[in-house]
């Protein structure tokens, strides 16, 4: 691993923790993401991809909401620029 992931706090954590059966992000995983030195990079990567599970401390539903908000903001900016 030579990219940003090699510096992530979660690199040695069991990936299954990020895919709970249901419910909110486990606190232990939230703490891992909160203290991660590459959280911002991870967040951008998570928003570019459409994977399941928690990434950057965000659920898929939360990432979907951010993407919808971003699309709406871009559309508003395009309308106001024309």
C-alpha positions in Angstrom: 0.0 0.0 0.0 1.7 3.2 -1.1 -1.1 5.6 -1.3 -3.0 7.6 1.3 -4.6 4.4 2.7 -1.2 3.3 4.1 -1.4 6.2 6.5 -5.0 5.6 7.5 -5.9 4.7 11.1 -8.1 1.8 9.9 -5.5 0.1 7.7 -5.0 -2.7 10.3 -8.6 -2.9 11.5 -11.0 -5.7 10.7 -13.0 -4.5 7.6 -16.1 -6.2 8.9 -16.4 -3.5 11.5 -17.3 -1.0 8.8 -20.2 -3.2 7.5 -22.5 -3.7 10.5 -25.6 -5.7 9.9 -27.8 -2.7 10.8 -27.9 0.4 12.8 -25.6 3.3 13.4 -21.8 3.2 13.1 -20.3 1.5 16.1 -18.6 4.0 18.5 -15.2 2.2 18.1 -15.3 2.7 14.4 -16.4 6.3 14.7 -13.4 7.0 17.0 -11.1 5.4 14.4 -12.4 7.7 11.7 -12.4 10.8 13.9 -8.7 10.6 14.7 -7.5 9.5 11.2 -4.9 11.7 9.6 -6.3 11.1 6.1 -10.0 11.6 7.0 -10.5 14.4 4.4 -8.9 12.4 1.6 -10.9 9.3 2.6 -14.1 11.4 2.6 -13.5 12.6 -1.0 -12.7 9.1 -2.0 -15.9 7.7 -0.4 -18.0 10.4 -2.1 -16.5 9.5 -5.5 -17.3 5.8 -5.1 -20.7 4.2 -4.4 -19.7 1.4 -2.0 -21.7 0.0 0.8 -20.7 0.2 4.5 -19.2 3.0 6.5 -16.4 5.1 4.9 -14.9 8.2 6.4 -17.3 7.7 9.3 -20.3 8.1 7.0 -23.0 5.6 6.1 -24.0 5.0 2.5 -27.2 7.0 3.2 -25.2 9.9 4.5 -22.9 9.9 1.6 -25.9 9.7 -0.8 -27.4 12.8 0.9 -24.1 14.7 0.5 -24.0 13.8 -3.2 -27.6 15.0 -3.7 -26.9 18.2 -1.9 -23.7 18.7 -4.0 -25.6 18.1 -7.3 -28.3 20.6 -6.2 -25.7 23.2 -5.3 -23.9 22.8 -8.7 -27.2 23.0 -10.6 -28.1 26.2 -8.7 -24.7 27.7 -9.5 -25.1 26.8 -13.2 -28.5 28.4 -13.3 -27.3 31.6 -11.6 -24.3 31.8 -14.0 -26.4 31.8 -17.1 
